[in-house]
Amino acid sequence: MLYVPADKPRAIDKARGLPCDAVVLDLEDAVLPAQKAAARAGAAQALREGGFGKPVLLRLNGLDTPHFQADLEAALLSAPAGIVLPKAEDPAAVRELHLGIPLWVMIETPPGVLRAAELAAVPGVAGLMVGANDLLLSLRARATPGRLPLLSALSAVILAARAAGVLALDAVYNDLQDGAGLEAECIQGRDLGFDGRTLIHPGQIEAANRVYGVSEQEAQAARELLHAWQEAQGQGLGVVQHAGRMVEELHARQARHTLARWEAEQG
């Protein structure tokens, strides 16, 4: 998902042709206080015009800000594909926002991490999104390669999402010049179990798509595993050796999931 400042018409127009999976029109961090009204108007116009070819979500300002009510009214009038709620902490408050539009709640404070499972289980929540910058600040931690200070929080978000059956998206990567660092963090996020990540620049899309997507090699390996598994089942076997390792039903389920993702990515 690519964040796009809602007060930047040129950036919004460019996003229509970008190969990201979704766009988040941002009314919060990327917009100065004096530009909030302009951002709401820009988001409403962009949603009316459409032409993105992908879901368009709207990130509101926080519940405790003076901008929230106007943002929510704008969302209800313009009907985005989803509402992104920053600094979610209170499941009861999130539950009140279930107005027929999918909710994506941002986990970016210690209370949010500790209540991630409750937040993910609220009806209408489609996914959890990590806000690492605010979380690091709240924890009084330092940003380090490998994200050691955040690993427990990242895992908590993934566990909460999986338990509730919703998606989990990793945080943005701040250094626009560090392609190697972005790729390493994408690989780490996928290894941890995230479904994808949020981005702040079009130049980051390629790496995220490549790392989080399913390659042709991975799809072929899944096909071969399933073929071996089906042959084993035909022989009445519960396990089979394939490519030097033992394969059973859970590996077949993983292979089917991989192929389903690959097919979805092919359109």
ABEGO torsion letter per residue (X at the ends): XBBBBAABAAAAAAAAABABABBBBBABAABBAAAAAAAAAAAAAAAAAEGAGBBBBBBBBBAABAAAAAAAAAAAAAGBABBBBBGBABAAAAAAABAGBBBBBBBABAAAAAAAAAAAABBGBABBBBBAAAAAAAAGBBBBBGGAAAAAAAAAAAAAAAAAGBBBBBBBBABAABAAAAAAAAAAAAAAGBAEBBBABAAAAAAAAAAABBBAAAAAAAAAAAAAAAAAAAAGBABBBBGGBBBBAAAAAAAAAAAAAAAAAAX
